[in-house]
């Protein structure tokens, strides 16, 4: 990649890196931890039904496959639509109809879904956790519908196409926030544990080292072959070279092996992992549980033990909406993503009038005021194209940190405002 310079070089590397850690910020559909449900009808507020004509919006998800099931985000999005129609007057008075298409985890399926949305002339398409979201964004780019994604991990996420909006920021969660936090703690030498595949190592060596250099922190990259059960030798070597903090970016097997090794070596410095590290209850299978681990996330999936009044109201509303309109469905895993992206749409378009078109949705998002992100645990978003230097579609540069208790529960999410900038990105 020596022929690439500046922001373009970082952009390509960020695409590779985030592609290698698909679904950063997404939980699993594990039901071992769910939001504490109040079921309080008062959280819903006063009814204000939509009385205008019906408007159809699209939602593309992967659905249920042999190994992965994203259907919980669909149920949560449907519940949010029912709530918006009954309590928020729909969108600009229009009653919302949700048109769902499942891509079945394939590029061909995603292309078919995009074509369906174009054929049905929907003004906006929502994307939650689909691993094929890039295909949808590319197919729809410049063809009419606005596309609102909860998160994105591919090249299309960085394309400054009008109507392309990404609510949360996986790049910051994986790289910028750990670098910034290490600097704040006075740590001058850190290490990344990463799967030894080109997409991952190149991304960490470029984007990761860029952010850590900006923070004044030396960074060692420790590539681990996929399938390695014991990474103690690699971690011991990194410690002997002076690493005072460890950040793990990869799939859950790598994370578990790294956490076990660090606990076995009695390492007491900061240890972080992305949400993909914890497909079940954080700390499962570790000798010391989740004690000493910190989660880097793009949004909140579970109600923490502590939170301000606004966060409490946010989770109370989520619980009440799910209890009323999706009774029996899980509130864990991907459900918060489907809810968040749908509620964000309703929030931004709350005062819209007239017919809903791709152009009107795009205008509303690009001209919006900074707004609290639904289930964002204190994060805000603004889609004016100025939030993140690496990509105009991103509506925030910030993310969350959550120290984990030994039992894997979260006491408190800490919103982290990213101040670091890559040297060539401004």
N, C-alpha and C positions, 0 to 999 in steps of 0.2 A: 504493500500500500504506500510505498514511498512516493509515488506519483501524485498522491492526494495531499492537499494542504488545508490548513485552517479548519473552518467549521465543517467543510465537506468531509474531511478525514474523520473527524469525531462523529459526524452523523452516520457514516457507513459503519464505523466500529460499534456505535451504540445500537444500530440495527442488528448487527451480528450478535452482540452480547445479550440483548434482551430477547432475541429469538431463541437463544440457547437456554434461557430460563423462563420459558413460556408460562404465562399465568402468574407472573409476579403480582402479589397482592390478592390473589384468589385463594380462598380456602377450599377445602374439600367438602363433600356433602356428608361429613361425619356428624352424627347426631349426639355425640357424647357431650357437646357443650352447646346450649341454645341460649338465646336471650332470655333474661328473666322476664316472664310475661306478666304484665299487669292486667291486660285485657280491658282496661278502663275505657269505657265508651267516651268519657270526657276528653280523652286525648284526641279523639277524632274532630272535635269542634262542633260547630253548628252546621247542619246540612244546607247545601246550596247546590241544587241539582242543575245539571246542564240542560238547557231547553232548546238550544239551537240545532241546526242540522248536523248530521253525523260526519266526522272526519276520520279517515283511516290512517293509522300510522303503522309502520312496519317494525318487526322485531326479529332479528336473525340470531339463532342460537344453534349449538351443535346437537342438542337433544340427548337421548339416551343411547349409549353404545355398549360394547361388550365390556370395556374396562372403565369407562368414564361416563358420568351422568350429569349433564348440565341443566336438566329439566327444572330444577328448583328455581333457577333465575327466571324462567318463563312464568311459573306460578306466582312469583313475587311481583313481576311486572304486571301481570293480569290483575293482581290484587291492588296495586298502585293505581292502575287505570280505573278500576271500580271506585276507589276512594276519590280520585280526582273528579270523576263524573258526578258522584253523589254529594261531595262536600266542597269542591272548589270550582264548580261550574264548568267542568271540563277544561277545554282550552279556548279562551275567548268566547265562552258560551256554547261552543260546539261539543257535542257528545263524542268522546273518543272511542273508536273501535280499533282493537289491537289485532293486526294480521301477523301471525307467527309463521316463520318458515325455519325448518331445521335443516342444517347443511350436512348432517350425518358424518361430520368430522372429515369431509373430503373437499378438495378444491372444486371438483365438479359439482358437488352439492351446493357449495357456496355460490358458484357462478349461476346455478339454477335459481337460487334464492334471490340473487341480485336481479336477474332477468324478470323474476316474478314481481319484484317491487317496481321495476320500471314499467312492466306491462300494466300493473294496477295503478300506476301513477300516484303512489303515495308521496306525500311531501317531505316526510322525514323517516329515516330508518334508525332504529336503536340497536346497539351492539353491546353485549355484556362480556362474556368470557369465551366467545367463539375463537378457537385457534385458527380459524379460516377467515377471520375478520378482514385481513388484508386483501383477500380476493374480493370481498364485498365492497370495500372502500375503493379499490382500483376500478371495479366494474361500474360503480355509480359515480365516480369522479366526473364532475362537470356535466352530468346528464340530468340534473334536476333536483333529486332529493338531497336534503341535508343529511349527514350521517353523524350521529352522536354516539361516541364510544365511551364506555366507562374507563377502559384502558386499552392500550395498543402496544404491540411489540414488534412491529415489522416496518419496512421502509415506507409504507403508505401513511404511517403515523406521522412522518416528518414532512410529507408532501404538503406544500402550502396551497392546496386546492380549496377554493371557496366552498364553504359548507362542510368542511372536514374538521370535527372538534373532538378532542380527547380530554375527558374530564380530570383524570388523575395522571400521576407521573411515575412510571416504573423505573426510569433511568435514575431519577433522583433517589428513589428508595434503595436501589441497589448500589449506587456509587457516591453521589454527592453528599447524602446525609451521613453515611459512615465516616467519610473524610472530614466533614465539618465537625462532627461530634468528637472524633479523635483529636482534632486540633484544639477544641474547647477543653478537653481533658488533659491537655499537655502531653499527649502521646506523640512521639517523634518518629516511630517506626511501627508499621503494621504489616499484616500479611493477609492475602486473600487465598482461600482454599477454593479451587474451581475444578470442574471436570476438564480433563485433558482432551478437549476437542477444539478445533481451530476457532469455531464461532465464539466459544467462551473465552479462550485464552487471549485471542486477539482483542476482543472487546475490553477485557480487564486491563490488558497491557496498554491499551490506547486511552479509552475513556476513563477507566479506573485510575490509572497512573496520572492522567491529566488532572483529575479532581484532587487527588492526593498531593500532587506537586503544587497545585494552587493553594492547598492547605499547609504546605510546608512539612508534609509527613512523608518519610521514605516508605515506599511500598514494595514488598516482595510478593510475587505471584507464585503460588505453589500449585502446579497442575497435578491432578491425581487421575490416573487411568480409570476409566469407567469400570465399575465392578469391584474396585479395591475394597476389601473388607476392613483392613486395619491400616490406618494412615498415621499411626504413631511415629514411625521413622521420619516421615515428611514434616510433621508438626514439630517433633523434637529438633530437627535440623533448623526449622524457621525460628524456634525459640533461641537456639544457640547462636543464631545470627543477629539476635536483638529484637525480634518482634515482640511488641508489648500489647498488641490487640489482634484479634482474628475475626475475619469476616468471611462467611461461607455463602457462596452463590452457586447453586446447583440443585440437582434433584434430591429427593428425600434420603435416598440411601447414602449419598455422599455426605449430606449434612449429619445424619446419625453417626456415621463413622468418625467424622471430624469432631463432633461434640463428645463422643465417647473417649476419643484419644485425649482431648483437652482436659476432660474431667479426670481421666486416668493419670495424667501428668500433673494434676493439681494446679493447673494454670488458673491464675486469679485475675487476670486482666479482662478487659471487655471482650465479649464474644457475641457476634450478631449473626442472624440468619434471616433470609427473606421468607415470606409466607409459604412458599413452595416447600420449604424445609419441614413444614409441619402439616402433613396431610391428615393427621388425626390430632389427638390431644398433644400439645407440645410437651416434650419430655418423656413420652412413652418409650420404653426400652433403654433409657439412660440411667446409669447407676445413681446419679444425683438428681434425677428429674430435670426440670427446666430451670433450676436455680442457677443464676448467673448468666442466663441467656437473654438477649434482647431481640425483639421482633422489629424488622424494618418493613413498613407497610404503606400502601397507597390509600387505604380507607379502613374503616372499622367494620369488622365482621361480627364481633360479639360484644355484648354489654360489659363494660369494665366495672370493677368494684367502685371506682371513684370517677366522678365527672361533674362538670358544671351543670347549671340548671338547663342550659340550652341542649347539652348532650343528653341529659335525662329525658327532656321532652322529645328529642329526636328518636330515642330508642322506645319511649312510651308509644309514640305514634306508629313506629314500625311494628311493634307488637300488636297494637290495636288493629291496624290495617290487616295484618296477617291473620289475626284471630277472627276477624269479621268476614274477610273475603277469601281466605285461603286456609280455612280451618283444617287441621290435620297435616298440612304441608310443613316441611322443615323450615326453620328460620336460620339455620346454620349454612355453612358452605357458601354456595354461589347466590343464595337468595338475596343477601344484601346488595349484590351488584345489580341484579335485575330491578330491584326496588329503587336503588340510588339513581340509575340512569333515567328511569321513567319519571321519578319525582323531580329530578333536575330539569327535565324537559318541561314539566308542568310549572315549575317555579319560574323559569325564564320566560315562558309564554303566558304567564298568568294574566297579564294585562293586554294581550294581543286582541285586536278586533279585526273583523273582516275575514276573508277567505284565507285559509292556511296553505301556503305554498312553500316550496323549497327556498325560494328567495326570501320570503318573509321570515322563515325560521332562521336562515343565515343572518339576516339583518338583526334580528332580535338577539342572537348570541354574540355577534360581533360588537353590538352597541350596549350590551348588558352592563350593569354595575357589578362590582365585586359582591359576591353572594356566598353565604355559608353553604357548604356542600352537604347534601343529605347523607346521613351516616358517614360523615367525614371526620367525626371526632374533633371538631374545631378547625378543620381545613376550610378554606374558601376557594372559589374559582371565579375566573374572569376570562372569557374566550375572545378577547380583543386582539389576540395575536402577539401580545407583548409579554406573556408570562414566562416563557422559557426560550432562552437564546438558541437552543439547538433545533427547535421546531415550533412554528407558529400555531399549529393545531392544538398544542397542549394548553390547557386552561389553568394550569398551576405548575409551579416549579417545586412545590413543597411536598412533604410527606409526613409520616408518623413514625415515632419510636414507641415501643411498649416493652418495658422490662417485664419478664415473665416470672411468676412465682413458681415455687418448686412443683406445685401440682399442675402447672401449665396455664393457670388462670392469669388474667390481665388485671392489674390493679388500676392502671391509668394509662391512657394514650397521651403521648406528648407530641403535639404538632411541632414540626421543625420547619422553620422558614429558611430556605436555601439561599444563602448569600454568595456562595462560591460561584465563580464563573470560570469556564475553561479558558486557558490563555488565548486561544485563537478564536473564541466564540464571543468575545466582548464582555 
